[in-house]
Amino acid sequence: MRQCRHACDFIARLVEYFRRMSEPETYRSPRKCFLDTWRQIMKSLWTLIIGVGAVMSVGMPADAAELKVGDKAPEFEMKGSDGKTYKLSQFKDKQAVVVAWYPKAFTGG
């Protein structure tokens, strides 16, 4: 009788364990949690990369040509460090224009 009770307890615990294993909301192993998190991170990263690539490809003008030394600069406008917007045509035949940028400015490294 005592052995039967132990066997029934063992079977009940075994059934409970398998029931928990079949319900992912209730029990997930640490490895499964890590893999799920890793998959979510990679999915988000690929979405970001594809999104940035799409935005960059749309933002590039189709007629953009490579400039060579001595070529005249195409008309453009840009925002200065003082917050004003400047056009190249504003300075035509008045003064020289120097465009400088610092790709790593304010990056902290």
N, C-alpha and C positions, 0 to 999 in steps of 0.2 A: 504494500500500500504506500509506504513511504517512497519507494523507488518510482512508483507511478506518478506521485505528486511532483517529484523532481523532474521526471521526464516531461510532464505536462508544463511545468514552469519553463523548462528549457525550450520546448516547442513554442510556447507563447512568446518568449523573448525573441526567438528566431523569427517568428512571424512578424512581430513588431519591428525588428531590424529591417527585414525585407520590405515591409510596408513603407518605412521611412526612406529607404533607398529609392523606392519608386516615385516618391514625391520630391521633386527637385526644390520646391519652395521650403520644405521642412529641413532637409539635410543635403548639404553639398560638401564634398570633401575639400580640404584646402587646395589641393591640386586643381580641382574643377573650378573653384572660385578664381584661382590665379589665371587659368586658361581662359575663362570667360572674360575676366577683366582685360587680359592681354588682347583678346580678339576685339573687344570694344575699342581699346586704344588704337589698335592697328586700323580698324575700320574708320575711326574718326580721322586718323592721320592721312589715310589714302583719300578720304573725302576732301580734306583740306588741301592736299597736294593737287588733286584733280580740279578743285574749285579755283585755286590760285592760278593754275595753268590755263584754265578756261578764261579767266578774267584777263590775264596777261595777253593771251592770244587775241582776244577781242579788242583790247586796248591799243594794240599795235596797228598803226595805219598801214594799209595795203601798199601804198605807193612810197613807203619809206625806203630811201636808197642810201647806200653807204657813201659818206662824204670822204673826199680825198683832200690832201693838202692843196690849198689854193682855190678850192671850190667856194662859191658864195654860200653863206648860211641860208637855209630855208626860213621863211617867216615862222615865228613861234611867239608864244607868250608864256610867261611864267611868273610865279609869285616870288617876290624878293624877301629877304630876311626882315625887312621893315613892314611886311604885310601887304604892300602894294603890288598890283599886277602890272607888269611891264611887257610891252611888245617890242620886238626887234625894230619894227618900222619907226618907232618913236626916236631912235637914235641914228637912223640912216643919214649919212652925210653930215652928221653933227659931231660925233665923237666915237672913239673905239669902244667896243663892247667886249668884256671878258666874262665868260660864264664859268664859274667854279662851283664844284660840289664836293662834298666829303662823304663818301659812302659809309664810313664807319664812325661818323660824328655822333656823339651821345649814345654809343652802344655799350659803354662800360667795359670794354675789353680790348 
